[in-house]
Amino acid sequence: MKYLLVIKLIFCLLVFPSLSPAQNLPSPKKHFGHMMGEEGKIIDFFDGLKYYKSLAKKSDRIRYTELGKTTDGNPFVLLLISAPENLQRLDELKTKRHRLSDPRKISDKEARKLAGDLPAVVFHTSSIHTTEISTAQVVPELVYTLVNGQSEQIQRILKNTIVLVSPSANPDGQVKIKKWYDEHKGEKWEGRMPWLYHTYLGHDNNRDWVLLHFPEQRLTAQKIHMEWHPIYSLEMHQMGGNGARIFVPPYQDPYDPNTAPEVMETMALVGMAMSHRLTSEGKAGVVKNAIYDLFTPARAFQIYRGTARVLTETASANFARKRTLKSEDLRGRRGGTGRYNPNQKSWNFPLPWEGGDWTFRQMVEYQLSANLAALNLVSSDPAGFNMAFYRSLKRAVEGKDWPYAFVFPAEQADPSSTKRLLHAMQRGEIEIHRSMAPFVVEGRTFEAGSHVIVLRQPYAAWAKTILEIQEYPDLRRSPDEAPIVPYDVTAQTLPLMMGVEAVQISKKFDADLVLVKNKVEFEGEISGSGEGGYIIFPNSNEAYAVADELLDEGYEVAQFSDAVTTHGEGFPAGSFYVKPANGLSSKMIEMAKKWSFKAVGSPQKDLLNASALTPLSNPRIGIYEPWGGLIDAGWTRFILEQWQLEPITVRNADVKSGKFADRFDIVFFPDGLNAKRMLADTTERPEKYKGGFGEAGRSELLAFVNAGGTLAAFGRSSMALVEVLGLPIANTLQGLSQKEYFAPGSLILSELDPNSPLAYGLPEKLAVMNRRGPAFVPKATTGPGPEMVGRYPDYDPRLSGFLLGPEHIQGKGSIAIQSLGSGRVILFSMTPQFRAMTHGTYKLMFNAIFWAARQSERVKMSAN
């Protein structure tokens, strides 16, 4: 009998090696030297990678792979966890999953067979917001539980799912936070790093799912979502600490109307499974259907691909230390359709937390339990979840009640922005066709070379969402209520944001269309001999990068302040003129391969002495960013670097230095500032990061402008700069309640003075992103008042999204310029560079830059 038991054991070890407890896998506590979530201790990113590598070497349930590098060059890692028999045939399973993701190529019968044969793929990620540090501590424990566990539940999870785990969605931030924490542990500011934890984005790094600017988002989208097509994507976060202990789906209304019902149900099912498990374990304070909505695709790329976005948000403690609260300290967070009282039981808050100690370890335990609940649910019915995934994409292929297509006419005002929009579509696996001949549809003729996106493809819901006009619902219970505050912006109509014409077509039409298999390209257009130099049209955003690159390489560049006609061709004000020089023609041809712009060579040198021609110098650009980080400053810096404009970050000490005029032509004050923070920030930090720029800085700014410098402010920072400098400008919206006026991230029409240098290359009417921005009116003053070069029209200016009380901004200033001495202050009520999406208003920023550089006397164009 003894020998029979030994033989059975050997057989089990050979056939089911993953069941073997003899793999001697180190627990997280053994590897890191402390329990995950232990008071005051957080793991190191690189030490975490060592741990996952060690598990992958010893266990056949896990594979470790590096997908690429992050913004700062750190490894971006994915772990694949499943039963050994699944991991041994990953390529086969991936191929079959790709088939399931395109309902055009398989029948429902084939789909049901695939759904039944395939394990469900799920994706778990953490640390995208790295100050939410508990999420990084969850991953080692989750991975160890799956790789080492022997329970029936774990075996079912391994057999029926492939678990993709991103140990950190933001490795750069995790590295920075750990370094700061180790240097300042025990100090009041141990958890308050004074700069952004992502090099550019800070907290906005989960708002980059439309254009996918950054490697972390591109790798996640292209190497995880597009290769594996998960059932759900579980994102671990933290929220404020004085309300519920954890949020799980379902979300509160509104949902984006293009979200497939199957995806909505999967989110709700997974969230309810989490809530049930947590509550059954006695983990109080679970809230659902509250706080977070699901409207903005910039946060939810995956839901348009059949993947449920499952957000978990645990209450924060004191960074890595406990926090003690009494029940009377608890507050509900945000208004919304799914309201809750943290001291009262309700259907969406069944077990209130009564207060007490809230520890770092509890945060880890809540998240771990929620993760396992999701895995347990999906592993119980992989076929059902696979079919729901398939059906959600089939809906997009059928496109019931949807427009048929969007057409991008061949002739566009800005080919560079059109190119970038279509590239974003291609990065999102949207199929684009190109017309080979002119065609007529719905009474309009479209020329050959027009691009067409047909909304009858697997990811058409994503294309439709970011191409159409948003009608954000007014969910107030009565007109007397304040509007429900959306979690993010209410408008994301990409053609409006980027200044690109996209025509919505209702019905199917016939045209000679060819699928674009390679990257859409709009090469620069160069004509003429160039013996007398080149004139570059200002309609393309990339023309400004071309001008700066030419200046960098020593070519002499000037700009026309008026329209000019030469040799029978007209050029608008703002056109760039490049003086003839050796190698210029070759350089122009070279740049035309990289940048999308139009230039015409002049056969004669008769433009050199044109009165409207002003020499340019390399712009010297500053971006004010106080200690503590400013997300909009990061976006601004990113855009200018992409355009090779080399901005410099300006700190409070720089403002007070007295050397502004020696360093800058223009300094930007990005959105999100107030006068108090600028002058005298009272946040507790180490001495060198304390305070604002004070009265000394105020004086220096005034001296800088009076001497010929330019200051420019975006959005809410405009009125902060008005207050700091004492400008004779008021915000007509000041004092209005949200019941009276509300623009929570809306696309609004603004009219532009065509004679202003800010208007170069722009139409007279353009869509601007207004996120609670001001509306300018002049104050009475004895000196010169502001010039309103931009105004909201005298009618309802809403283009997309939600706008309450439009009458309060009608006819008011959207862009104001206040002259001071030899310089100027430019105030934008909008954010013209919002999240690097609003290419249609980039030129407002570029024109401000080149206007400041054009005014400079540092460079004179030589004769001849």
Sequence and secondary structure as in RCSB ss.txt:
>XXXX:A:sequence
MKYLLVIKLIFCLLVFPSLSPAQNLPSPKKHFGHMMGEEGKIIDFFDGLKYYKSLAKKSDRIRYTELGKTTDGNP
FVLLLISAPENLQRLDELKTKRHRLSDPRKISDKEARKLAGDLPAVVFHTSSIHTTEISTAQVVPELVYTLVNGQ
SEQIQRILKNTIVLVSPSANPDGQVKIKKWYDEHKGEKWEGRMPWLYHTYLGHDNNRDWVLLHFPEQRLTAQKIH
MEWHPIYSLEMHQMGGNGARIFVPPYQDPYDPNTAPEVMETMALVGMAMSHRLTSEGKAGVVKNAIYDLFTPARA
FQIYRGTARVLTETASANFARKRTLKSEDLRGRRGGTGRYNPNQKSWNFPLPWEGGDWTFRQMVEYQLSANLAAL
NLVSSDPAGFNMAFYRSLKRAVEGKDWPYAFVFPAEQADPSSTKRLLHAMQRGEIEIHRSMAPFVVEGRTFEAGS
HVIVLRQPYAAWAKTILEIQEYPDLRRSPDEAPIVPYDVTAQTLPLMMGVEAVQISKKFDADLVLVKNKVEFEGE
ISGSGEGGYIIFPNSNEAYAVADELLDEGYEVAQFSDAVTTHGEGFPAGSFYVKPANGLSSKMIEMAKKWSFKAV
GSPQKDLLNASALTPLSNPRIGIYEPWGGLIDAGWTRFILEQWQLEPITVRNADVKSGKFADRFDIVFFPDGLNA
KRMLADTTERPEKYKGGFGEAGRSELLAFVNAGGTLAAFGRSSMALVEVLGLPIANTLQGLSQKEYFAPGSLILS
ELDPNSPLAYGLPEKLAVMNRRGPAFVPKATTGPGPEMVGRYPDYDPRLSGFLLGPEHIQGKGSIAIQSLGSGRV
ILFSMTPQFRAMTHGTYKLMFNAIFWAARQSERVKMSAN
>XXXX:A:secstr
 HHHHHHHHHHHHHH GGG GGG    HHHHHSS TT TT    HHHHHHHHHHHHHH TTEEEEEEEE TTS E
EEEEEE  HHHHTTHHHHHHHHHHHT TTSS HHHHHHHHHHS EEEEEE  SSTTSTHHHHHHHHHHHHHHH  
SHHHHHHHHHEEEEEES S HHHHHHHHHHHHHHTTSTTTT  SS SSSS GGGGGS TTT  SHHHHHIIIIII
HHH  SEEEEEEEE SSS SEE SS  S B TTS HHHHHHHHHHHHHHHHHHHHTT   EE SSS  B  GGG 
GGGGGT EEEEEEEE  BTTB EEE GGG    S  SS   TTS BTTB S    EEE HHHHHHHHHHHHHHHH
HHHHH HHHHHHHHHHHHHHHHHTTTS SEEEE S  S HHHHHHHHHHHHHTT   EEESS EEETTEEE TT 
EEEES STTHHHHHHHHS        SSTTS     SS S   HHHHHT   EEE S     EEE  S      E
EES  TT EEE SSSTHHHHHHHHHHHTT  EEEESS EEETTEEE TT EEE   TTHHHHHHHHHTTS  EEE
E SSSTTTT TTEEE     EEEE  TT  HHHHHHHHHHHHTT   EEE HHHHHTS HHHH SEEEE SS  H
HHHHH      GGG S  HHHHHHHHHHHHHTT EEEEETTHHHHHHHHHT SEEETTTT  TTT B EEEEEEE
EE TTSGGGTT  SEEEEEEES   EEE   SS   EEEEE  SS  EEES  B GGGTTT EEEEEEEETTEEE
EEESS TTGGGT GGGHHHHHHHHHHHHHH  S      
